[in-house]
Amino acid sequence: MEEIPVPGCVVTPRSQTPPVGGPEQQGRDTVIVGITVYAPPGTDIRTTDRVRVEGRRYEGVLFEVTGEPGDWGHSPFTGLSGPVQFAADRVTG
């Protein structure tokens, strides 16, 4: 598998709120379920890809792209290209 660096990405935790009283709540308000990545305009990412994140919290961790990546296109206000956004989940096993 070839790894291609993509500088300039922003990585944020993706969370969900578990149902109140559900077994996964256990005193927590949110549970981190993966990451959302905002990549530079024109980044070619596919649902079959895996990404390795560089940064303090997820350094070297491998994630699988989940769902269809979204291209924000051009801003109607500035004409500038927006990011390519995609969700990814940690690879286990």
C-alpha positions in Angstrom: 0.0 0.0 0.0 1.4 3.4 -1.0 1.2 6.3 1.4 0.9 9.7 -0.1 1.3 12.7 2.3 -1.4 15.4 2.2 -0.2 18.5 4.1 -2.6 21.1 5.3 -5.4 18.9 6.6 -7.4 19.7 9.7 -8.5 16.8 11.9 -11.3 17.0 14.4 -12.8 14.3 16.7 -16.2 13.1 15.5 -18.6 12.4 18.4 -22.1 11.3 19.1 -24.3 11.6 22.2 -25.4 8.1 23.4 -29.0 7.6 24.4 -29.8 8.7 28.0 -29.7 5.7 30.3 -28.2 3.5 27.6 -25.3 1.1 28.4 -22.7 3.2 26.6 -23.5 6.4 28.4 -22.1 5.4 31.8 -21.8 9.0 33.0 -20.5 10.4 29.8 -22.1 13.1 27.6 -20.4 12.2 24.3 -18.4 9.3 22.9 -15.7 9.8 20.2 -16.5 7.6 17.3 -13.9 8.7 14.8 -12.5 11.7 13.1 -13.6 14.3 10.5 -10.9 15.4 8.1 -10.9 18.7 6.1 -8.4 18.3 3.3 -7.1 20.9 0.9 -9.2 21.6 -2.3 -8.6 19.0 -5.0 -7.5 16.2 -2.6 -8.4 12.9 -4.3 -9.9 10.7 -1.5 -12.1 7.6 -1.9 -14.3 5.5 0.3 -11.8 2.6 -0.2 -8.8 4.6 1.1 -7.1 4.5 4.5 -5.5 7.6 6.1 -2.7 7.8 8.6 -2.9 10.9 10.8 0.0 12.9 12.0 -0.5 15.1 15.0 -0.4 14.9 18.7 -3.6 13.1 19.6 -3.7 10.5 16.7 0.0 10.3 15.7 0.5 7.4 13.3 -3.0 6.0 13.8 -4.6 4.4 10.7 -8.2 5.2 9.9 -10.6 3.9 7.2 -12.6 6.4 5.2 -16.3 5.9 6.0 -19.0 7.3 3.8 -18.7 9.4 0.7 -16.2 12.3 0.8 -17.7 15.7 0.2 -16.2 18.5 -1.9 -17.4 21.9 -0.6 -16.9 23.4 -4.1 -16.4 27.2 -4.5 -17.6 29.8 -2.1 -20.3 32.0 -3.7 -18.9 34.9 -1.6 -15.2 34.7 -2.4 -14.9 32.3 -5.4 -12.2 30.4 -3.5 -12.3 26.6 -3.4 -13.4 24.9 -0.2 -12.1 21.8 1.5 -12.8 18.2 0.8 -14.4 16.7 3.9 -14.6 13.1 5.0 -15.2 10.9 8.0 -12.9 8.2 9.1 -12.9 5.5 11.8 -9.9 3.8 13.5 -8.7 0.6 12.0 -8.7 -2.3 14.5 -7.5 -5.9 14.1 
